[in-house]
């Protein structure tokens, strides 16, 4: 699968807050991961872009979604789709 790879720049302070809330230490991450997001969805997808930020637990992940300059941080369950 080809990814979209659209770059985004989520608000740094908000990104750090959500990472800390998820149990991540932003100091352990490379600096570029605190200043940009890269869409992991399929190329030419419809709707907002999305980047996986980290695992919160076995049943929850932290993602950032964006459309233009609007960013939303969401907690989602892992995808259960498997490829044939």
C-alpha positions as CSV (number, residue, x, y, z in Angstrom):
1,X,0.0,0.0,0.0
2,X,1.2,3.5,-0.9
3,X,0.8,6.0,1.9
4,X,-0.4,9.5,1.6
5,X,2.6,11.0,3.4
6,X,1.1,14.5,3.6
7,X,3.0,16.5,6.3
8,X,1.3,18.4,9.0
9,X,2.5,20.6,11.9
10,X,0.3,20.0,15.0
11,X,0.5,22.5,17.8
12,X,3.7,21.5,19.7
13,X,2.4,22.3,23.2
14,X,-0.8,20.3,22.5
15,X,1.1,17.4,21.1
16,X,3.4,17.2,24.1
17,X,0.4,17.4,26.5
18,X,-1.3,14.5,24.7
19,X,1.9,12.4,24.6
20,X,2.4,12.9,28.4
21,X,-1.3,12.0,29.0
22,X,-0.7,8.8,27.1
23,X,2.4,8.0,29.3
24,X,5.0,9.0,26.7
25,X,8.0,11.1,27.7
26,X,8.5,13.6,24.9
27,X,12.2,14.0,26.0
28,X,12.7,10.4,24.7
29,X,11.5,11.3,21.2
30,X,13.6,12.7,18.3
31,X,13.0,16.5,18.1
32,X,11.4,16.2,14.6
33,X,8.6,14.0,16.0
34,X,7.5,16.9,18.2
35,X,7.2,19.3,15.2
36,X,5.6,17.3,12.4
37,X,3.1,14.6,11.6
38,X,3.1,12.4,8.4
39,X,-0.2,10.9,7.2
40,X,-0.1,7.1,7.3
41,X,-3.4,6.6,5.4
42,X,-3.6,5.2,1.9
43,X,-2.6,7.5,-0.9
44,X,-5.6,9.5,-2.3
45,X,-7.7,8.7,0.7
46,X,-10.9,10.7,1.5
47,X,-11.3,12.8,4.6
48,X,-8.7,14.1,7.1
49,X,-5.1,13.0,7.3
50,X,-3.9,10.8,10.3
51,X,-0.6,9.9,12.0
52,X,-0.1,7.2,14.7
53,X,1.7,8.8,17.6
54,X,2.0,5.9,20.0
55,X,0.6,3.0,21.9
56,X,-1.2,3.8,25.1
57,X,-1.9,0.2,26.1
58,X,-2.8,-3.1,24.4
59,X,-6.2,-1.8,23.4
60,X,-5.6,1.9,22.8
61,X,-3.5,4.1,20.5
62,X,-2.9,7.8,20.2
63,X,-3.4,9.4,16.8
64,X,-3.5,12.9,15.5
65,X,-6.0,13.8,12.7
66,X,-5.9,17.0,10.6
67,X,-7.6,18.8,7.8
68,X,-5.9,22.0,6.9
69,X,-4.8,23.8,10.1
70,X,-7.3,22.0,12.3
71,X,-5.8,19.2,14.5
72,X,-7.6,16.7,16.7
73,X,-5.9,14.2,19.0
74,X,-7.9,10.9,19.4
75,X,-7.5,7.6,21.2
76,X,-8.5,4.6,19.1
77,X,-8.5,0.8,19.4
78,X,-6.0,-1.0,17.2
79,X,-7.1,-1.8,13.7
80,X,-8.3,-5.4,13.4
81,X,-8.3,-5.6,9.6
82,X,-5.9,-8.3,8.3
83,X,-4.7,-8.6,4.7
84,X,-5.4,-11.8,2.8
